[in-house]
Amino acid sequence: MSPRTNESAPQNGRPRPDEGTPEPDRSAPTASDRNTGPAAASGRTTDDGATAASGRTADTQSTAAVGPGSDGSATANEPRADSGCDASDEPGADGSAAAIGSRADIVSGAANEPGADTRSDAGPEPVSEAEGSPVAGAEAEPEGNPVAEADSTSGADSEARPVAGFASGGGSRGVSKGEGGSETTVVPGRGTAPRRGRESAPESGRRRLARVAACAAALAVAFTGFAVALGAGDDGRTVAMSSSPGVSAAQLAGGDLDTAVERLQAHLKAQPKDFGSWSTLGLAYVEQARVKGDPSRYPQAEKALERSLELRPDNDPALAGLAALAAARHDFEDALRYADKALKQNPYSERALCSRVDALVELGRYDDALEAVRLADTRRPGIPVFTRYAYVYELRGDVKTARRVLEQALDSAATRGDIAYVATQLGQLAWKQGDYKTALDHYARALGADDTYLPALEGRARAQAASGDSAEAIRGLEQVVSSYPLPGPLVVLGELYEAKGERTKAGDQYALVDAYTAIARSNGVNADLDTALAAADHGDTKAALRAAEAEWKRRETVHTADALAWALHVNGRDEEALPYARRATATGYKDATFLYHRGMVEYAAGDKKDARASLKAALDLNTGFSPLGAAKARKTLKALQALETAK
């Protein structure tokens, strides 16, 4: 699986720049106070009095992401990618604005994991007048200015222009003219599912190739469409309309991230040396990338954060922002390095503490992550730390503690964003344990707080599919991917289509996964884990193995072990796959997909007894873990049982 903000004066021992290191607030409740999770300190605030970010999650988890399941993510390949961390609030001596927090795609990886340093400084290509999106009256900005290159609002009129279409037969974004000539992004499916297309007659290979290419092109346009929707000058540069300075914590906690970005851009045009606002803007871009599923924001985030450091070297909000950005791009070595640098400047930086936990988790350093999250809990207890605390215990197989921590975190949630985020985490945890009714209850609470919260919409659809309501699940996932075209929901939607025999629609979703990962890479995101997981089942198996091997070399986690085992299996190398499949389940982490993969590898390797045990454990844990995988697990287990009976 939400930006957070830190704008008020430092609280609870939080230092300002150039001040000494404060003593921690010993009165604040911590997760470790009860050895089970956070105290239900209802309304406990973060750095600036604002708690959760309204839009979000995270891995994921980051964001989040960034996350395993960076998103999550973040995608659903790996848990909670959202980092869920509030930024440090340190107004500078010059009155600089505070840093916006965000959940980078990572906490566990729910948003997709990997980590190669493949950054690109280039932002999305501007849409020119010739491309059908004329915007007039732009004020020229200096070359390379992140304010000039990224999201803002133009007062010029423009015609409605479709820019995306992800699910078959529906779901498109567009730029339409609103009141006063301002532009808005039109996203069918927010609140109502996009219209479903008809099954077409068989088509030629050439026609299908052209159609899939068009889908991929639409996806690419969608990632730049957000910048178009917020306005661009006729020279391709964006224009900030508002001249009001700063961004309020209330705006971000209320979910108005786009407005906050516009105001920051306007403020920085008037006060270009405000290093604090540059770091805030960079973090806001990271959050926009996560919320919109749009990696084209990352180059703008990098430029804004680097501008902050040029103005004030070693300022900890910018360093913590770079840690969050690196995590969102799945470069966890860099995330750890920047987090450590930020903590050297400010040991109480919540974002840096959280990003450090995320990085250690995603690098497979689980014992170090446990130590880091306990330290974070001591220094900065709050929902961002509590959710990480829960995930670290979940990875160790302690679901009971993880659930208790999240329940206490939900009791302490005071904003709609925090409620949606934590309730979604609880829903994901319940779904993974096969408790679909409880999962649906948690998702309902999350959507009651924010009915556009995409991780909750995705989670609800997965729980509906597992409960046998595939029609509602498909409608829900069509809604999700129309706005959030990440590999996890695309693959699940494709598998639901495939289970119904709609192979053409299924193939379109799998093709969009390839398009997404290509675009993500072009914006500095390491997408090897996503490639390995999706391609192993629905694409080029040799490419899946190359990606899995590359990711394993970068980091040895339960998720990369599972991906490598499965990629080896689909390439017929089961003896080699077996140690990795067993390593993926060695920590006690309860994931039915891991158990299914292990069982199928054991079966192919000739270990029928262990295969039967693993497949039974997978189905006992979560009977609906995958639209296709669960059915295959049942079929294989039935064959094994028949063999046992025959003996």
Rosetta blueprint (number, residue, H / E / L):
1 M L
2 S L
3 P L
4 R E
5 T E
6 N L
7 E L
8 S L
9 A L
10 P L
11 Q L
12 N L
13 G L
14 R L
15 P L
16 R L
17 P L
18 D L
19 E L
20 G L
21 T L
22 P L
23 E L
24 P L
25 D L
26 R L
27 S L
28 A L
29 P L
30 T L
31 A H
32 S H
33 D H
34 R L
35 N L
36 T L
37 G L
38 P L
39 A L
40 A L
41 A L
42 S L
43 G L
44 R L
45 T L
46 T L
47 D L
48 D L
49 G L
50 A L
51 T L
52 A L
53 A L
54 S L
55 G L
56 R L
57 T L
58 A L
59 D L
60 T L
61 Q L
62 S L
63 T L
64 A L
65 A L
66 V L
67 G L
68 P L
69 G L
70 S L
71 D L
72 G L
73 S L
74 A L
75 T L
76 A L
77 N L
78 E L
79 P L
80 R L
81 A L
82 D E
83 S L
84 G L
85 C E
86 D L
87 A L
88 S L
89 D L
90 E L
91 P L
92 G L
93 A L
94 D L
95 G L
96 S L
97 A L
98 A L
99 A L
100 I E
101 G E
102 S E
103 R L
104 A L
105 D E
106 I L
107 V L
108 S L
109 G L
110 A L
111 A L
112 N L
113 E L
114 P L
115 G L
116 A L
117 D L
118 T L
119 R L
120 S L
121 D L
122 A L
123 G L
124 P L
125 E L
126 P L
127 V L
128 S L
129 E H
130 A H
131 E H
132 G L
133 S L
134 P L
135 V L
136 A L
137 G L
138 A L
139 E L
140 A L
141 E L
142 P L
143 E L
144 G L
145 N L
146 P H
147 V H
148 A H
149 E H
150 A L
151 D L
152 S L
153 T L
154 S L
155 G L
156 A L
157 D L
158 S L
159 E L
160 A L
161 R E
162 P E
163 V L
164 A L
165 G L
166 F L
167 A L
168 S L
169 G L
170 G L
171 G L
172 S L
173 R L
174 G E
175 V E
176 S E
177 K E
178 G L
179 E H
180 G H
181 G H
182 S L
183 E E
184 T E
185 T E
186 V E
187 V L
188 P L
189 G L
190 R L
191 G L
192 T L
193 A L
194 P L
195 R L
196 R L
197 G L
198 R L
199 E L
200 S L
201 A L
202 P L
203 E L
204 S L
205 G H
206 R H
207 R H
208 R H
209 L H
210 A H
211 R H
212 V H
213 A H
214 A H
215 C H
216 A H
217 A H
218 A H
219 L H
220 A H
221 V H
222 A H
223 F H
224 T H
225 G H
226 F H
227 A H
228 V H
229 A H
230 L H
231 G L
232 A L
233 G L
234 D L
235 D L
236 G L
237 R L
238 T L
239 V L
240 A L
241 M L
242 S L
243 S L
244 S L
245 P L
246 G L
247 V L
248 S L
249 A H
250 A H
251 Q H
252 L H
253 A H
254 G L
255 G L
256 D L
257 L H
258 D H
259 T H
260 A H
261 V H
262 E H
263 R H
264 L H
265 Q H
266 A H
267 H H
268 L H
269 K H
270 A H
271 Q L
272 P L
273 K L
274 D L
275 F H
276 G H
277 S H
278 W H
279 S H
280 T H
281 L H
282 G H
283 L H
284 A H
285 Y H
286 V H
287 E H
288 Q H
289 A H
290 R H
291 V H
292 K H
293 G L
294 D L
295 P L
296 S L
297 R H
298 Y H
299 P H
300 Q H
301 A H
302 E H
303 K H
304 A H
305 L H
306 E H
307 R H
308 S H
309 L H
310 E H
311 L H
312 R L
313 P L
314 D L
315 N L
316 D H
317 P H
318 A H
319 L H
320 A H
321 G H
322 L H
323 A H
324 A H
325 L H
326 A H
327 A H
328 A H
329 R L
330 H L
331 D L
332 F H
333 E H
334 D H
335 A H
336 L H
337 R H
338 Y H
339 A H
340 D H
341 K H
342 A H
343 L H
344 K H
345 Q H
346 N L
347 P L
348 Y L
349 S L
350 E H
351 R H
352 A H
353 L H
354 C H
355 S H
356 R H
357 V H
358 D H
359 A H
360 L H
361 V H
362 E H
363 L L
364 G L
365 R L
366 Y H
367 D H
368 D H
369 A H
370 L H
371 E H
372 A H
373 V H
374 R H
375 L H
376 A H
377 D H
378 T H
379 R H
380 R L
381 P L
382 G L
383 I H
384 P H
385 V H
386 F H
387 T H
388 R H
389 Y H
390 A H
391 Y H
392 V H
393 Y H
394 E H
395 L H
396 R L
397 G L
398 D L
399 V H
400 K H
401 T H
402 A H
403 R H
404 R H
405 V H
406 L H
407 E H
408 Q H
409 A H
410 L H
411 D H
412 S H
413 A L
414 A L
415 T L
416 R H
417 G H
418 D H
419 I H
420 A H
421 Y H
422 V H
423 A H
424 T H
425 Q H
426 L H
427 G H
428 Q H
429 L H
430 A H
431 W H
432 K H
433 Q L
434 G L
435 D L
436 Y H
437 K H
438 T H
439 A H
440 L H
441 D H
442 H H
443 Y H
444 A H
445 R H
446 A H
447 L H
448 G H
449 A H
450 D L
451 D L
452 T L
453 Y L
454 L H
455 P H
456 A H
457 L H
458 E H
459 G H
460 R H
461 A H
462 R H
463 A H
464 Q H
465 A H
466 A H
467 S L
468 G L
469 D L
470 S H
471 A H
472 E H
473 A H
474 I H
475 R H
476 G H
477 L H
478 E H
479 Q H
480 V H
481 V H
482 S H
483 S H
484 Y L
485 P L
486 L L
487 P H
488 G H
489 P H
490 L H
491 V H
492 V H
493 L H
494 G H
495 E H
496 L H
497 Y H
498 E H
499 A H
500 K L
501 G L
502 E L
503 R H
504 T H
505 K H
506 A H
507 G H
508 D H
509 Q H
510 Y H
511 A H
512 L H
513 V H
514 D H
515 A H
516 Y H
517 T H
518 A H
519 I H
520 A H
521 R H
522 S H
523 N L
524 G L
525 V L
526 N L
527 A L
528 D H
529 L H
530 D H
531 T H
532 A H
533 L H
534 A H
535 A H
536 A H
537 D H
538 H H
539 G L
540 D L
541 T H
542 K H
543 A H
544 A H
545 L H
546 R H
547 A H
548 A H
549 E H
550 A H
551 E H
552 W H
553 K H
554 R H
555 R L
556 E L
557 T L
558 V H
559 H H
560 T H
561 A H
562 D H
563 A H
564 L H
565 A H
566 W H
567 A H
568 L H
569 H H
570 V H
571 N L
572 G L
573 R L
574 D H
575 E H
576 E H
577 A H
578 L H
579 P H
580 Y H
581 A H
582 R H
583 R H
584 A H
585 T L
586 A L
587 T L
588 G L
589 Y L
590 K L
591 D L
592 A H
593 T H
594 F H
595 L H
596 Y H
597 H H
598 R H
599 G H
600 M H
601 V H
602 E H
603 Y H
604 A H
605 A L
606 G L
607 D L
608 K H
609 K H
610 D H
611 A H
612 R H
613 A H
614 S H
615 L H
616 K H
617 A H
618 A H
619 L H
620 D H
621 L H
622 N L
623 T L
624 G L
625 F L
626 S L
627 P L
628 L L
629 G H
630 A H
631 A H
632 K H
633 A H
634 R H
635 K H
636 T H
637 L H
638 K H
639 A H
640 L H
641 Q H
642 A H
643 L H
644 E H
645 T H
646 A H
647 K L
